[in-house]
Amino acid sequence: MSHHIAVIGAGPGGYAAAFYAADLGMQVTLIDNERNPGGVCLYRGCIPSKALLHVAKLLEESKHAKEWGIEFGDARIDVNKLRDYKNRVVEKLTSGTGQVSKFRKVNYIQGWASIVDPKTISVKTAGGEQAVSVDYMILALGSLPTKIPSLSVDSPRVMDSTGALDLPEIPRSLLVIGGGYIGLELGSVYAALGTRVSVVEMTTGLLPGADRDLVKFLAQRVDKTFEKVMVSTKVTGMKATDKNVTVSFEGEGAPKEATYDYVLVSTGRRPNAKIGGLDRTRVKVDPKGFIETDRQRRTAEPTIFAIGDVAGEPMLAHKASHEARVAVEAIEGQKAEFEPAAIPAVVFTDPEVAWAGITEADAEKQGLKVEVAKFPWPASGRAIAIDRVDGMTKLIIDPETERILGVGLAGSGAGELIAEGVVAIEMGMTASDLKLSIHPHPTLSETLMESAEVFFGQATHVFKPKKKSS
């Protein structure tokens, strides 16, 4: 008997679940308030930000070209055309998901959903209200920008990531509050467009949670391209006028007060578990606001599953898409569980920073004995040829089994390279396996193979003999 599944939320987790369920022959209803599937990722997150980061990289490379004997004139930026380009990218992708939804005969309802009981949903649409009866529902409710009361100023000059992606104008000055990946990515875009960008981070360094030796390369670039980087610093107050925002700081090396054209508040995201009627079910929400699930992503209510940002860290689109398949297979009765050995993370700045599996920081916290093999990009022929030696590849290896437990990368294109690291970890590869896998020359992908060679003290382009155990 075919199940009827309703998926609430049409982001990368929600529409992946709906489309997969349809492929398996289930009756599927997909509910979201947007015109087409896409969620925050396609409409207001991953995709528009990457479109703008592509433009930022082009601008930076045109400046860099002076060092190769090629000089361009000053860039003339039409912010309206740039905004239109970004919007076209979003429209192309979201209209595509809409078409694919129709091809799969998914019943897509644009509206706001609330739960009536564990098998009934009420949807408010432009044409009224309708009830949907289902066998199962999957909650893919996503997340929202974190709001800090002291930083919540009602002014168009104080933006969150959504507002920043709308490119209201190219400001002369911008303060980014939060040195995480969203703030640094958007700060990089504005800096490339000519804005004087400053960033303030309350912890001791940028990208908290990432290994410091990887962050080092990005921090060095940010020091050159941003006007000011303030770490170990808190924002204690903000006052906005029609023309600017005055910000007060508390921290060593930070001014007591400074004025900016705009402020971007980028202090993270929070799960969006507030759907009407959730209290009419047995679904449990933890103190951090995440919906509690088991390894199949089933909640305490047997007919309700939860995936994506609302179901726990890390809040990443590709993690949500993978959970979607697990939940659908569990509904179908398969022995599916969410148990990845590696979930890749990528920061799409320039240089990019990417990692998967266990980090050095993780190993230290867990008391794991690991060996770290690093290959510096100044020893890479490809990195030298493209004049991007600001990078490094490293492997986190179990010294006894020689299994690869983690991979870290910093440098141009690191986000594309990390996928090989994910495969290596998931397949239980050893350093020998990676060393013996012939990589094309000259490429940056070689640095993964050569990192494995470093582990054995046999790297062709780096002289680092293996330490003999005493």
Secondary structure by P-SEA (a helix, b strand, c coil): cbbbbbbccccaaaaaaaaaaaaaccbbbbbccccccccccccccaaaaaaaaaaaaaaaaaaaccccccccccccccaaaaaaaaaaaaaaaaaaaaaaaaaaccccccbbbbbccccbbbbbcccbbbbbbbcbbbbcccccccccccccccccccccaaaaaaccccccbbbbccccaaaaaaaaaaaaaccbbbbbbcccccccccccccaaaaaaaaaaaccccccccccccccccccbbbbbbbcccccccccccbbbbcccccccccccccccccccccccccccccccccccccccccccccccccccaaaaaaaaaaaaaaaacccccccccbbbbbcccccbbbbccccaaaaaaacccbbbbbbbccccaaaaaacccccccccccccccccccbbbbbcccccccaaaaaaaaaacccaaaaaacccccccccaaaaaaaaaaacccccccccccccc
